[in-house]
Structure formats: C-alpha cells, structure tokens
C-alpha cells in the first residue's frame, strides 16, 4: 500500500538524502530522541508562527530549545507575533500539532531555522505521529531556502 502522507511524498521528491523512522507515539522529547537514535537537541520541532492575518511562517527549533520571541520579532522587524491555535495551524499546513513539518504543507511557507540546525544530522517530523526523517541539517536548510539565525533560547528547567 502506498503512503498518502504529503510530507513523505514531498521528502521523496526533494532529492534530499534521508532516513525515515517509524516509532509510534511518544510522550516526551527524550523518548522521541531515543526512538530516533539521536540526541534531544537533534530532534527538530517545526513551529507555525503567525505574523499577521493570512501571514504565517515556520520556525525550526532544536528539541532542547524554545523560540526566543524578542530575537524572532527583531529578525522579522515586527512588534507582534503569535502561535496560531491548533485548528488554524492545521488550516495553514495540513498537519496536526505534533506532526507539523516543512515538507508537504498546503501552501509554501517561509522557513526560519535556528542556527543550531546547521552542522549536524537532525531528525524532523514527517507528517504523522511517530514518523520522522533524519537528514543533514545543512542540506535541510539549503533545500528549504531557510533563513538561518539565532532565534532560540535554552528550554527553561522544569
């Protein structure tokens, strides 16, 4: 049976060398990293950010970090940014939270990658729970035409 996952289709068409991992649902970053055979910092979260009405972008965030809103606002030259609710994020990307990826979105979206994505192999979601693609971070950024900048801070201790 063929995959009908638009992210997997887009990955296959991308020409990027990648390895797909299918591990089922996980309940933590550490669990996801272990299932994918990478460090938590190498699990890349794809976050949808709303700049304005009908104006969204994707931010690639290492798993052990969080968006630094002041840095991102400064980079984009705006005074306000927000995270859309789950329904709005689905409407924009075609993916549910926890499965969002820059591959196969409903519409092309600009991508900003935190600078820490570069220089390592990373694991990024592939459009379904427990499905990920491991790729070279530099190749990922180049393929997506991502703007690279320091846009994250360490996750605060829990």
Legacy VTK file of the C-alpha trace (Angstrom):
# vtk DataFile Version 3.0
C-alpha trace
ASCII
DATASET POLYDATA
POINTS 158 float
0.000 0.000 0.000
1.396 3.397 -0.996
1.877 6.198 1.511
-0.627 9.033 1.216
1.329 11.243 3.578
2.110 14.522 1.727
5.236 15.030 3.857
6.674 11.670 2.804
5.774 12.400 -0.810
7.493 15.798 -0.611
10.547 14.271 1.065
10.793 11.610 -1.645
10.537 14.281 -4.350
13.049 16.590 -2.621
16.154 14.668 -3.586
17.385 15.077 -0.006
19.174 12.057 1.364
17.046 10.998 4.307
16.173 8.059 6.504
12.577 7.540 7.659
11.992 6.297 11.198
8.591 4.978 12.280
8.324 4.609 16.032
4.737 5.327 17.028
3.583 7.926 19.503
5.978 9.148 22.173
5.277 11.195 25.280
8.487 13.194 25.686
11.420 14.705 23.850
13.765 12.149 25.437
11.539 9.301 24.264
11.386 10.715 20.720
15.166 11.154 20.600
15.789 7.614 21.847
13.323 6.152 19.342
15.024 8.056 16.511
18.565 7.286 17.669
19.557 10.941 18.095
20.218 13.379 20.926
17.320 15.558 22.146
18.976 18.655 20.623
18.848 16.932 17.221
15.058 16.489 17.262
13.818 19.487 15.314
10.406 20.959 16.153
8.585 22.758 13.340
6.627 25.636 14.840
3.967 27.640 12.986
4.157 31.359 13.743
1.563 33.939 12.764
2.952 37.286 11.660
-0.411 38.742 10.684
-3.737 37.884 9.065
-3.004 35.158 6.499
0.754 35.579 7.043
2.448 32.552 8.590
5.936 31.103 8.645
7.672 28.039 10.024
10.463 28.126 12.597
12.773 25.121 13.019
13.665 24.783 16.694
16.086 22.251 18.227
14.303 19.980 20.697
16.117 21.287 23.761
15.347 24.917 22.916
12.383 27.273 22.646
11.599 30.225 20.398
13.176 33.445 21.685
10.311 35.776 20.812
12.302 39.049 21.129
15.007 37.684 18.791
12.433 36.451 16.269
10.475 39.735 16.323
13.693 41.691 15.789
14.748 39.446 12.903
11.361 39.865 11.228
11.087 43.569 12.011
7.706 43.233 13.696
6.371 44.104 17.118
3.919 41.198 17.413
3.983 37.503 16.629
1.774 34.705 17.860
1.254 30.983 17.698
-1.977 30.094 15.913
-4.380 27.726 17.623
-4.381 24.070 16.576
-7.170 24.492 14.010
-5.513 27.491 12.362
-2.149 25.692 12.244
-3.867 22.720 10.567
-5.609 25.014 8.085
-2.280 26.586 7.082
-0.118 23.443 6.976
-2.443 20.465 6.534
-0.810 18.833 9.553
-1.993 18.440 13.135
0.140 19.694 16.027
2.849 17.203 16.813
3.113 16.241 13.126
3.873 19.619 11.509
6.787 19.606 9.098
8.011 21.945 6.361
7.577 19.126 3.826
4.260 18.907 2.009
2.473 21.881 3.570
-0.741 23.033 1.903
0.987 26.202 0.780
4.642 27.175 0.591
5.681 28.923 3.783
8.858 30.840 4.571
11.166 28.975 6.933
13.496 30.302 9.589
15.948 27.782 11.002
17.718 28.313 14.283
21.464 28.380 13.616
21.915 25.249 15.736
20.281 23.151 12.994
23.478 23.538 10.953
26.483 21.248 11.173
24.695 18.113 12.405
22.316 15.343 11.432
18.826 16.161 12.617
15.513 14.386 12.917
12.452 16.307 11.760
8.801 15.288 11.840
7.429 13.716 8.696
3.721 14.450 8.793
2.332 11.811 11.124
2.728 10.882 14.779
5.805 8.721 15.242
7.170 9.293 11.737
10.387 11.274 11.300
13.107 11.890 8.750
16.761 12.066 9.685
18.642 14.426 7.366
21.774 16.519 7.198
20.920 19.870 8.809
22.876 21.896 6.252
21.139 20.126 3.347
17.762 20.603 5.034
18.284 24.340 5.439
19.552 24.699 1.860
16.658 22.695 0.396
14.073 24.741 2.288
15.763 28.038 1.444
15.558 28.753 5.160
16.820 31.960 6.686
19.313 30.936 9.392
19.584 32.974 12.587
19.885 32.703 16.350
16.158 32.654 17.228
16.026 30.318 20.240
16.887 30.121 23.922
17.526 27.025 26.049
14.362 25.376 27.358
13.821 26.520 30.925
14.321 23.817 33.565
11.135 22.009 34.552
LINES 1 159
158 0 1 2 3 4 5 6 7 8 9 10 11 12 13 14 15 16 17 18 19 20 21 22 23 24 25 26 27 28 29 30 31 32 33 34 35 36 37 38 39 40 41 42 43 44 45 46 47 48 49 50 51 52 53 54 55 56 57 58 59 60 61 62 63 64 65 66 67 68 69 70 71 72 73 74 75 76 77 78 79 80 81 82 83 84 85 86 87 88 89 90 91 92 93 94 95 96 97 98 99 100 101 102 103 104 105 106 107 108 109 110 111 112 113 114 115 116 117 118 119 120 121 122 123 124 125 126 127 128 129 130 131 132 133 134 135 136 137 138 139 140 141 142 143 144 145 146 147 148 149 150 151 152 153 154 155 156 157
